[in-house]
Amino acid sequence: MRYVRLRAFHNVAICGGFSRAAEALHLTQPAISDQVRKLEEEYDV
C-alpha cells in the first residue's frame, strides 16, 4: 500500500467528500478518485 493512497482515503473520510479532500490536499478531484480507486483494487473492495 502506498502512503499517498491511504492519505487520500483518510482525507475523503475526514473532509466528507472527494472535492473537499482534493481541496485540502491541493490536488484535483479526479486525482483523489484515482488514488481511492487504486486502493480499492489493491484490497479487492
C-alpha positions, -999 to +999 in steps of 0.1 A: +000+000+000+012+034-008+010+062+017-005+086-009-034+063-014-041+059+023-038+097+028-063+103+000-088+078+015-083+093+050-090+128+038-121+118+019-135+103+051-124+133+073-135+160+049-167+143+039-162+141+002-138+139-027-139+175-037-132+188-002-104+162+002-089+173-031-090+210-019-074+201+014-046+182-003-042+207-031-050+181-057-077+177-083-108+157-076-100+131-103-066+126-087-082+118-054-107+095-070-079+077-088-060+071-056-090+058-038-099+035-068-063+021-068-065+015-030-098-004-035-083-025-062-053-033-040-076-047-013-103-061-037-130-039-022 
